[in-house]
Amino acid sequence: MHRRNLVALAALAATAFASPLALAQAKEIRIAHVYSKTGPLEAYGKQTAVGFNMGLDYATGGTMMVAGKKLVVLEKDDQGKPDLGKSLLAAAYSDDKADIAVGPTSSGVALAMLPVAEEYKKILLVEPAVADSITGDKWNKYIFRTGRNSSQDAISNAVALDKPGVTIATLAQDYAFGRDGVSAFKAAIKKAKLVHEEYLPANTTDFTAGAQRLIDKLRNIPGRKVIFIIWAGAGNPFKIADLDLKRYGIEIATGGNILPAMASYKNFPGMEGAAYYYFGIPKNPVNEAMVSRHYKQFKAPPDFFTAGGFSAAMAVVTALKKSNGDASANTLIRTMEGMSFDTPKGKMTFRKEDHQAMQSMYHFKIKVDPAFAWGVPELVHEIKPEEMAIPIKNKR
């Protein structure tokens, strides 16, 4: 028998005896979603998951198919624990044969996961972890991020607060999210004066001691005085207002947040800041579709992190359509670098240098509306990507 025929027969035999799992995987694109289903950031994680699944459905026209391949989402709960997130991602890439991973919720977990993506040479699309170092000094070429970074948060908030004669102190959580946020905010401030940084444990419930230190730093300074708060998850740092900050002429400022957290904003009409998203602000077809679907399914508007999950899904499907269903890392890197895609916030573009999504932010002022249980962020100005000089902090 000719050698050519033997080779052909061997190939046929291999196909005949291939496992059903292997054959199924050839027709699938497997996406691991590693996020905080439970833990301190559970509320954020659940919103991201809702948005991601809703976004995949929208982007594929309800088919969950791209280029003839079925999109399969594998959900993993990292519980907000870095070591667990790291091991879950490794298992997803190796055991579950995930082609792409999305997540996580916590910056601490994300930093633990970055080397795993590099080790397995597979894409990790970061959403919504915020720390600058994710696309900065801890970055590698397999990392993309649709979520905003600390610099985008900080520079957009500086637009609202960085004015001559303003004195600022910061209150933040003592981990990567808080410290990177303050570092970026401090770098963005050019006209105002920053006099104190207060860091408290992420699980703080009693803010009295920290608030007193902030008051002591600001109380005798003339002019406008602001405490800028960077906080995520449990605990209500706005309780510091109970110490009668008005008596000392001290204001509170902060960025956007999830709707339940913004209930406390009703106590601060006129408060300024900058938000990543609020469902009533962006005017585009993707946001209209997400808002409509969310109201239909949950009888409530989509929230801060719902938009993030939806954006991640739009990025994944856009990339896979462009690559004709090729989910290999090298193909996706070439496809996604410089790629623009539609999101509920409008168009985003992955910057080639660090794979950070360039995106708009929203300068707001809080309005109290009895129809809403939260302080309503009214748009003052859409801060476009080109208006923010977002630094490139990696070593590429």
N, C-alpha and C positions, 0 to 999 in steps of 0.2 A: 504493500500500500504506500502511495506517495506520502512524503512528509507533510505536504500541504493539506492533504485529506485528514491526516492524523491530528494536525493542529486544529482544523475545523471541528472535528469530532470532539476533541477535548474541550473546546470552547462551548459546544452545545451541551456537553455533559455538565460542565460547570454551571451553566445557566439552569439546567434542569434540576440540579441539586442545590441551587442557591436557596437559602432560608427564606421563608415568606417575609420575615422582618426586613431582610436585606432588599428584597424586591420592592416592598412597600416604601422603604426609605428612599429608593431611587426616584420615586414619584412624589416625594414630600420635601418640603423645606421646613426643618425643625427649628423652632425659636424658643429658647429658654428664657422665661421671664422670672428673674430673681429679684424679689422685693420684700418689703416688710408687710406680710399678711397679718402678722402680730407684732407686738413690741411697741416701743414709745412712738414710732412714726406710722403706726397702723393706719390711721385715717388718711395719711398722704398716700401710702402704698395702695390702699383699696381704690382710691380715686384714680391712680395711675393705671391700675389693672382694668378698670371700667373703660377709661379713655382709650387704652391700647386695643382692647378687643373691639370696641365700637369703631375705632379708626381703621382697623384691619377690614372690618365688614364694609365700611364706607369706601375705602380705597380699592377694594376688589369687587365692588358692585354687588356685594352680598354672596359672592361665590367662594370666598376664602381660597381662591386659586390664582396663581401667577405663572404664566408660561406653561400651563398644563400641569403644574405641580400644586399639591395641596399644602396650605400653610397649617402647621400643627404647633400649637402653643403649649409649652410645658411649664407649669407654674411651680415655683419653689419659694418657700418662706424662709428668709434669712434671719427673721426675728430681730433685725437691727444689730446682729452680732457679727463682727468682722471675720472671725475664724470660721463661723458657720457659712457665711456668704462665700468665702474663698473655697471651702470644700464642696459646697453645692454647685458652684460654677465649674469646678474641675470635673465633678461627676456628670454634670450636664454635657460637657464637651466630650468626655471619654466614654461614659456608659450609655448616655441617652443619644449620643451622636448628634447633638445640637449643632446646627450650622452657624447660628447667630445667637447671641445673648443680648438681652435688654435688661436694664436696671443698674444699680439698685436704688433704694430710697435714701439711705444714709450715706453721707460722705465718707465716714469712717469705714463702712463696708466696701464702698467703691474703691478706696485706696488699697484695701486688701485684695481686691479682685483684679486689679489692673495687670499684675505680673502673670496671672493665670491665663488671661487672654493672649499674652505674648508667648507664654510657654506652649500653648496649644495652637498658636498661630490662627486664631479665629476672632471674628469681630465681636466686640462688646460695645453696644450702643448705650451710653450712659444717660439715664433719665430716671429720676430728676435730681440726683446728687449734685451739689452746687460747688463744692470747694474748688478754688482756682487750681490747686496742685494736680487735679485729675487731668486737666488738659495743660498743665504746667510742668513742673519739674519731675512729676511721677508718671508722665504720659509715655505711651509707646504708640507705634503706628497702627495698632489694631483697635485703638480707642477712638470712637466718635461720640459726640454729645449733642443731643437736641435740647436738653435742659439748659437754662441760663447758668452762667458761672458767677462767682462772687464779684468779679470785676464789673460784669454787666449790672448786677444788683447795685453795687456801690456807686458806679459812675452815674447811673440814672438817678439814684437818690441824692447824689451830690448836686445834680441839676436843681433840685428843689431847695436844698439847704445851704449850698456854698455861696454865701453872700458876705460882703464886708461887714464887720461889726458883730458877726454871729459867733458865739462860743458854744462848742459842742463837746459833750461827753458821751461815750458809748456804753451800752449794756448788752452783753452777748454771752452765749453759751461757751463753756470752756472745752471746746473740741474743734475739729477741723473746720466745720461749717462756720462757727462763730469767729474763730481767730482769723481764718482766711477772709471772712467778710469784713472784719474791722481793718485788717491790713490793706485790703483793696480800697475800702472807703477812705482810709487815712491818706492813701496815695492819690486819691481823686480830689481831695479837698485842696483848693488853691487859695481861696479868699478868706474863708472862715478859719477859726482857731480851734484845734482839738486839744483839750486840756486833761482828759482822763479816760482810761479804758477800764471798764469793770467787767470781769469774767466770773460767771457763776456756774456751778455744776448743771448739767443738762436736765437733771430731775428736780431742780429747785422748786419749792412751793412757797417758801417764806423769803420774800425779797427785801425784808426790812433793813438788814445790815448793809446789803449792797446799795440800796436806795439812799441810806444815810451817808454813805461814802460819796455818792454822786452829788447829793445836796451840798455836802461840806465843800466839795470842789467848786461848785457853781454859785453858791448863795451870794457871795460878796462881789461877784464880777458884774460890772455894768453892761447894759445893752441886752440884746436878745440872747437867751440861753436855751439850749435844746439838749434833751437826752435822746439819742438815736438808738433805737432798740433793734437788735438782730436776734430773732428767737424762732425756734421751730419745735413742734411737738407739744408735750404736756407742759403744764405750768402757765401762769398768767402774769407776765412781767408788768402788765399795765396796772397791776395792783399798787405799784409805786405811786400812782396818782393819789392814793388814799392818804399819803403823807403830806397832803396839801401843798403840792408843788407850786400852785399859783401864788401862794404866799411869798414865795421867793422869786416869782417871775420866771419860773422854769416851764418850758413846753415839752411835750413828748412828740417824737416823730418816728415813723417806721415805714417799712415797705408793705407790699400787699401780702395777703395770707389767705387761708381757706375761709369760707364764709362763717363757720361757727366761731373761729377766732376773731373775725371782724365784728362780732356782736359787741365787743368791748370798744370798738372804734366809735360807736354811737355816743360815747361819753366825750369824744374829742372832735366836735364839729369844726371844720376848717383845717384840721390836721393835714399836712402835706407829706407826700412821699412819692415813691415810684413803684409800680407794680409790674410783675411779669405778665399777669392776665387777670381780667375780670370779664365775665361773660357778656356784659352790656357794652363793652368798649369797642372791640374790633368789628369792623363792617366788611365782611367778605363771605363768599358762598360756603366755604368750609366751616367757618364759625356758625353760620346760620344753620347748616346741616347738623352740626354737633349739638347745638342748643335745642333744636327741634327734636332730635332723636332722644336726647337726655330727658327733656320734659315729658315726652311720650312714654318713656320707660320708667322714669322715677318720679314724675310729677313735681320736679324740682329742677333748678338750673344746674348746668355743669359747673364744676369748681376749678380752682387753681391748678391742681395736679391732674384733673381729667384732661385739660387741654394739653398738658405735657405728654400724657400717654398717647393721646390722639396724634400729636405731632410726631412722636417716635414711630407710630404705625405708618404714618404718611411717608416718613423717610425710608423705612424698610421696604415698603411696597414700591415706591418710586425707584429705589436702587435696583430691586429685583426685576422690575419691568425693563429697566435700561440694560440690565445684564442678561436679559432673556432667561431668567431663572437660575443663572449661575451664582451659587452662594459661596463659592470659594473666596477665601479672604483676599488674595491678591487681585482678583477681578473686582470685588466689591470696593477695595481701597481705591483702585483706579477710577471706578465709577463714581464713588461718593466724594472724592476730593474735588472741591469747587462746585458740587452739585447743589442746585436750588430745588426746593420742593414746597408745595403749598401746605399750610397748617391753619389752625383756627386763629392764629395771630397774624396771618398773612404769609408772605414768602420768607423762608429761611434759606440760608446758604452755608454749607460746611466750608469753613476757611481751610485752605489747603495746608497751611503751616502747622496747625494744631488740631484740626478736625472739630473745632468748636463751631456750633451753629450761630451765625450772626443773625440777630433778630431785633425787632422793635421792643421797647419798654414804654411804660405809660406813666407820665407825671400826673398825679391825681391830687384832688382836694376832697376831703370827706364831707359828705352832705348827709344830714339826718332826714330820712323819709319814713314816715309811720308805716308805709306799706311793706317795708323790709325789716327783718329782724337784725340786720347788720348795718353798720355805717357804709353808705354807698360811695365808692370812689368815683367821683366825676372827673372826666378827662380834662386836664389842663393842656397837655401837649403830648402827642405821640413822638417819642424820642427814637428816631430812625437809627439803624445800625451805623450809618455814615456820620452821625452826630456824636458817636461815642468812640473815643480812641481806646479800644479794648487792647491791652498789651498782650503780646505773645510771650509766654513765660516758659516755654519748653526749651530743650537744648538741641532741637533738630538742626 
